Amino acid sequence: MHGKIALEEHYAFPDTLEDSAVFVPPSHWPELKHRITDIHGDRLKEMDKAGIEMTLLSLNAPAVQAIVDTKRAVDVARRSNDYIAAEIAKNPKRFQGLAALAMQDPDEATREIERAVKQLGFRGALVNGFSQAEDPNTPVYLDDARYDGFWAKLAELDVPFYLHPRNPLPQDARIYDGHPWLMGPTWAFSQETAVHALRLMCSGLFDRHPGLQIVLGHMGENLPFAIWRCDNRNKWLNQPPKYPAKRLLSEYFQDNFYITVSGNFSTPALLCSMQVIGSGRILFSTDWPFEAIDEAAHWFDACPISEADRNRIGRTNSLELFKLQDLLGK
């Protein structure tokens, strides 16, 4: 399929580059370093070969979220947004951006998303899970009341928010002790992000701002498979949910979340997700440079789904969600 749009596609700039080195063996770091810093060279060639018309670029992980010094986090977020905005300006019909935000300071994050959208032309934001604000051992999740003003601004701007994974802090990762291979994309990324997403659903956030749209990668971080059980929870006891939110979690999942196929090129997982959340809320992505663009594209183009669904997932859902018609038409 030609004309695909991809939106979990990462870059790094000097301040955050080394954050990605831990995800590959030293022997592969030179290749990953090239992939994640390159914008207009091999990345664009890979997009052309894979039939990807546009990529939405986002900062690598954990980057800003793991910077304990709040002033530095704010500075790095702002400079990374300025950096990638300048790169996007060189070829805006092929590249657009998702803003990095220093959620350590909710007021600064609110100002920065407004600047990124209104002045830099970004199409939304991508944040790498919880933040570490001043205390490196205390994760701050996005259902915290301190973010009420931020979510109100995001709803006003009417742009999506991509909740991207990061590993849990060491004291919260003891279940993985002795099994370090379960960290990262193998398991811990999805577990951490799914719980974070459920916290947002339970908190009442979407009752206050019903138009908010959150994007999850990796085929929804296992939530399409699990969301029914989250609602059912020993239903024979006939007890109402104890969370503040007013609706079933599956209803928020179906109304306030999109998922991407990034890094999860599994046909059974895609078919399950289509049954749970619908093809109108699934988006193509690759997770470059950590996954291969050609593998993602070849799998997706050959998936046994209807051409109408392929076009929705591959292009038109992203076109509408991120309001890209000004650049790409209909």
C-alpha positions as CSV (number, residue, x, y, z in Angstrom):
1,M,0.0,0.0,0.0
2,H,1.3,3.4,-0.9
3,G,0.5,6.6,1.0
4,K,0.9,5.1,4.5
5,I,1.4,7.4,7.5
6,A,3.6,6.3,10.4
7,L,3.6,8.0,13.8
8,E,5.8,6.1,16.3
9,E,9.0,7.0,14.6
10,H,11.8,8.3,16.8
11,Y,14.7,10.7,16.6
12,A,17.3,11.7,19.1
13,F,19.5,14.8,19.4
14,P,22.7,15.2,21.3
15,D,21.2,15.6,24.8
16,T,19.1,12.4,24.6
17,L,21.1,10.2,22.2
18,E,22.8,8.0,24.8
19,D,19.4,7.1,26.3
20,S,18.9,4.7,23.4
21,A,22.2,2.9,23.7
22,V,20.9,0.6,26.4
23,F,18.4,-1.0,24.1
24,V,21.0,-2.8,21.8
25,P,24.2,-4.6,22.3
26,P,27.4,-2.5,21.9
27,S,28.0,-4.1,18.5
28,H,24.7,-2.7,17.2
29,W,25.0,0.8,18.7
30,P,26.7,2.4,15.7
31,E,23.8,1.3,13.4
32,L,21.1,2.4,15.9
33,K,22.9,5.7,16.5
34,H,22.9,6.4,12.7
35,R,19.3,5.4,12.4
36,I,18.0,7.5,15.2
37,T,19.9,10.7,14.3
38,D,19.3,10.5,10.5
39,I,16.3,12.3,9.2
40,H,16.6,13.1,5.5
41,G,18.9,10.3,4.4
42,D,18.4,6.6,4.9
43,R,15.2,7.1,6.9
44,L,13.6,8.8,3.9
45,K,14.8,6.1,1.5
46,E,13.3,3.4,3.8
47,M,10.0,5.3,3.8
48,D,10.0,5.5,0.0
49,K,10.6,1.8,-0.4
50,A,7.9,1.0,2.1
51,G,5.3,3.2,0.6
52,I,5.2,5.6,3.6
53,E,4.2,9.0,2.6
54,M,4.6,10.8,5.9
55,T,6.2,10.2,9.3
56,L,5.4,12.0,12.5
57,L,8.7,12.3,14.4
58,S,9.0,12.0,18.2
59,L,11.9,12.1,20.7
60,N,13.4,8.9,21.9
61,A,12.8,7.4,25.4
62,P,13.0,8.0,28.3
63,A,14.7,11.3,27.5
64,V,12.9,14.2,29.1
65,Q,10.8,12.1,31.5
66,A,14.0,10.7,33.2
67,I,15.7,14.1,33.8
68,V,15.3,14.8,37.5
69,D,16.4,18.4,37.3
70,T,13.1,20.1,36.3
71,K,14.8,23.2,34.8
72,R,17.0,21.0,32.7
73,A,14.0,18.9,31.6
74,V,12.1,22.0,30.5
75,D,15.2,23.2,28.6
76,V,15.8,19.9,26.9
77,A,12.2,19.5,25.8
78,R,12.1,23.0,24.4
79,R,15.4,22.6,22.5
80,S,14.4,19.2,21.1
81,N,11.2,20.7,19.8
82,D,13.0,23.6,18.2
83,Y,15.6,21.1,16.7
84,I,13.0,18.8,15.1
85,A,10.8,21.7,13.9
86,A,13.8,23.0,12.0
87,E,14.3,19.6,10.4
88,I,10.6,19.2,9.6
89,A,10.6,22.6,7.9
90,K,13.1,21.2,5.3
91,N,10.5,18.6,4.1
92,P,7.1,19.2,5.7
93,K,5.1,17.0,3.3
94,R,7.1,14.0,4.4
95,F,7.7,14.8,8.1
96,Q,5.6,16.3,10.9
97,G,6.2,16.3,14.7
98,L,4.9,15.3,18.1
99,A,6.1,17.5,20.9
100,A,8.4,16.4,23.8
101,L,7.1,17.8,27.1
102,A,8.7,18.2,30.5
103,M,5.8,16.9,32.6
104,Q,7.9,17.5,35.7
105,D,6.5,21.0,35.5
106,P,2.9,20.9,34.5
107,D,2.6,24.7,33.9
108,E,5.7,24.6,31.6
109,A,4.4,21.6,29.8
110,T,1.1,23.4,29.3
111,R,2.9,26.4,27.8
112,E,5.1,24.2,25.7
113,I,2.3,22.2,24.1
114,E,0.6,25.4,23.2
115,R,3.8,26.8,21.7
116,A,4.5,23.6,19.9
117,V,1.1,23.4,18.3
118,K,0.4,27.1,17.6
119,Q,3.9,28.3,16.7
120,L,5.9,25.2,15.6
121,G,2.9,23.5,13.9
122,F,3.2,20.2,15.8
123,R,0.3,17.7,15.5
124,G,0.2,16.6,19.1
125,A,2.6,15.4,21.9
126,L,4.4,12.2,22.8
127,V,5.4,11.6,26.4
128,N,7.4,8.6,27.7
129,G,5.3,7.5,30.6
130,F,5.8,8.8,34.1
131,S,8.2,11.5,35.0
132,Q,10.7,11.9,37.8
133,A,10.4,15.4,39.3
134,E,13.2,16.3,41.7
135,D,13.0,12.9,43.5
136,P,14.5,10.2,41.2
137,N,12.8,7.5,43.2
138,T,9.2,8.8,42.9
139,P,7.4,8.3,39.6
140,V,4.6,10.9,38.9
141,Y,1.8,9.5,36.7
142,L,-0.4,11.5,34.5
143,D,-3.6,11.0,36.4
144,D,-2.2,13.1,39.2
145,A,-4.3,16.2,40.0
146,R,-1.4,18.5,39.2
147,Y,-2.0,17.8,35.5
148,D,-5.6,19.1,35.5
149,G,-4.7,22.3,33.8
150,F,-2.5,20.5,31.2
151,W,-5.3,18.2,30.2
152,A,-7.7,21.1,29.9
153,K,-5.3,22.9,27.5
154,L,-4.8,19.7,25.5
155,A,-8.6,19.4,25.1
156,E,-8.8,23.0,24.0
157,L,-6.0,22.5,21.4
158,D,-7.8,19.3,20.2
159,V,-4.6,17.4,19.5
160,P,-3.7,13.7,20.4
161,F,-1.4,12.6,23.2
162,Y,0.8,9.6,22.6
163,L,1.5,7.7,25.8
164,H,4.8,5.9,25.0
165,P,6.5,3.3,27.2
166,R,9.4,3.4,29.6
167,N,10.7,0.8,32.0
168,P,9.6,1.0,35.7
169,L,11.9,2.4,38.2
170,P,14.2,-0.2,39.9
171,Q,12.3,-0.3,43.1
172,D,9.1,-1.0,41.1
173,A,10.7,-3.7,38.9
174,R,11.5,-6.3,41.5
175,I,9.2,-8.8,39.8
176,Y,11.9,-8.9,37.0
177,D,14.8,-9.5,39.4
178,G,17.0,-12.2,37.8
179,H,15.1,-12.0,34.5
180,P,16.4,-8.8,32.9
181,W,15.4,-10.0,29.5
182,L,11.8,-9.3,30.5
183,M,12.5,-5.5,30.7
184,G,11.9,-3.2,27.8
185,P,9.9,-4.2,24.8
186,T,9.8,-7.9,25.7
187,W,7.3,-7.3,28.5
188,A,7.9,-4.4,31.0
189,F,7.2,-1.6,28.5
190,S,3.7,-2.9,27.8
191,Q,2.9,-3.8,31.4
192,E,4.0,-0.3,32.6
193,T,2.1,1.6,29.9
194,A,-1.1,-0.5,30.2
195,V,-1.3,0.2,33.9
196,H,-0.7,3.9,33.2
197,A,-3.5,4.0,30.6
198,L,-5.9,2.2,33.0
199,R,-5.1,4.8,35.6
200,L,-6.2,7.5,33.2
201,M,-9.4,5.6,32.4
202,C,-10.2,5.1,36.1
203,S,-9.4,8.6,37.2
204,G,-12.4,10.4,35.6
205,L,-10.2,12.3,33.2
206,F,-12.4,11.4,30.2
207,D,-15.6,12.4,32.0
208,R,-14.1,15.9,32.4
209,H,-12.7,16.0,28.9
210,P,-14.6,13.5,26.7
211,G,-12.9,14.7,23.6
212,L,-9.4,13.8,24.7
213,Q,-7.7,11.2,22.5
214,I,-4.8,9.1,23.7
215,V,-2.6,7.0,21.5
216,L,-1.0,3.7,22.6
217,G,1.6,1.8,20.6
218,H,2.5,-1.8,20.2
219,M,-1.1,-3.0,19.4
220,G,-2.5,-1.3,22.5
221,E,0.0,-2.6,25.0
222,N,-2.0,-5.9,25.5
223,L,-5.2,-4.0,26.4
224,P,-7.3,-5.2,23.5
225,F,-6.9,-8.8,24.9
226,A,-7.4,-7.8,28.5
227,I,-9.9,-5.0,28.7
228,W,-13.0,-7.3,28.9
229,R,-11.6,-8.9,32.0
230,C,-10.9,-5.5,33.5
231,D,-14.6,-4.7,33.4
232,N,-15.9,-8.2,34.3
233,R,-13.8,-8.7,37.5
234,N,-15.9,-11.4,39.2
235,K,-19.1,-10.0,37.9
236,W,-21.3,-12.5,39.9
237,L,-20.5,-10.4,43.0
238,N,-22.6,-7.6,41.5
239,Q,-20.5,-4.8,43.0
240,P,-20.1,-1.5,41.3
241,P,-16.6,-0.3,40.3
242,K,-14.7,1.5,43.1
243,Y,-12.9,3.9,40.8
244,P,-14.0,7.6,40.3
245,A,-14.8,7.3,36.6
246,K,-18.4,7.0,35.6
247,R,-18.2,4.4,32.8
248,L,-16.8,1.0,32.0
249,L,-13.1,1.0,31.2
250,S,-13.8,-0.6,27.8
251,E,-16.0,2.4,26.9
252,Y,-13.2,4.8,27.5
253,F,-10.9,2.5,25.6
254,Q,-13.2,2.5,22.6
255,D,-14.0,6.3,22.7
256,N,-10.8,7.9,23.9
257,F,-8.0,5.7,22.7
258,Y,-6.3,4.9,19.4
259,I,-3.7,2.1,19.1
260,T,-0.9,1.7,16.6
261,V,0.7,-1.5,15.2
262,S,4.2,-0.3,16.0
263,G,6.6,-3.1,16.9
264,N,3.8,-5.7,17.0
265,F,3.4,-7.1,13.6
266,S,1.1,-10.0,14.6
267,T,-1.9,-10.8,12.4
268,P,-3.8,-12.5,15.2
269,A,-3.2,-9.5,17.5
270,L,-4.4,-7.1,14.8
271,L,-7.6,-9.1,14.1
272,C,-8.3,-9.2,17.9
273,S,-7.8,-5.5,18.1
274,M,-10.1,-4.8,15.2
275,Q,-12.8,-6.8,16.9
276,V,-12.3,-4.9,20.2
277,I,-11.6,-1.3,19.3
278,G,-12.5,-1.3,15.6
279,S,-10.5,-0.5,12.5
280,G,-11.3,3.2,12.8
281,R,-9.1,3.4,15.9
282,I,-6.0,1.5,14.7
283,L,-3.0,3.3,13.1
284,F,-0.1,2.1,11.1
285,S,3.4,2.7,12.6
286,T,6.8,0.9,12.6
287,D,8.7,2.0,15.7
288,W,11.8,3.0,13.7
289,P,14.7,2.8,14.4
290,F,14.1,0.0,16.9
291,E,12.1,-2.1,14.4
292,A,12.6,-2.5,10.7
293,I,10.4,-0.3,8.4
294,D,10.4,-2.9,5.7
295,E,9.3,-5.7,8.0
296,A,6.4,-3.6,9.3
297,A,5.3,-2.5,5.8
298,H,5.6,-6.0,4.2
299,W,3.5,-7.5,7.0
300,F,0.9,-4.8,6.9
301,D,0.5,-4.7,3.1
302,A,0.0,-8.5,3.1
303,C,-2.4,-8.8,6.1
304,P,-5.6,-10.6,5.4
305,I,-7.9,-7.6,6.0
306,S,-10.2,-5.7,3.6
307,E,-8.6,-3.0,1.5
308,A,-11.0,-0.5,3.1
309,D,-9.6,-1.4,6.5
310,R,-6.1,-1.4,5.2
311,N,-6.6,2.2,3.9
312,R,-8.2,3.3,7.2
313,I,-5.4,1.8,9.3
314,G,-2.6,2.7,7.0
315,R,-3.7,6.3,6.1
316,T,-7.0,7.9,6.7
317,N,-7.3,7.4,10.4
318,S,-4.0,9.2,11.0
319,L,-5.0,11.8,8.3
320,E,-8.1,12.7,10.3
321,L,-6.8,12.3,13.9
322,F,-3.7,14.5,13.3
323,K,-5.5,16.9,10.8
324,L,-3.0,16.3,8.0
325,Q,-5.4,17.2,5.2
326,D,-3.7,20.6,4.8
327,L,-0.6,18.8,3.6
328,L,-1.7,15.5,2.2
329,G,-5.3,16.3,1.0
330,K,-8.0,13.6,1.5
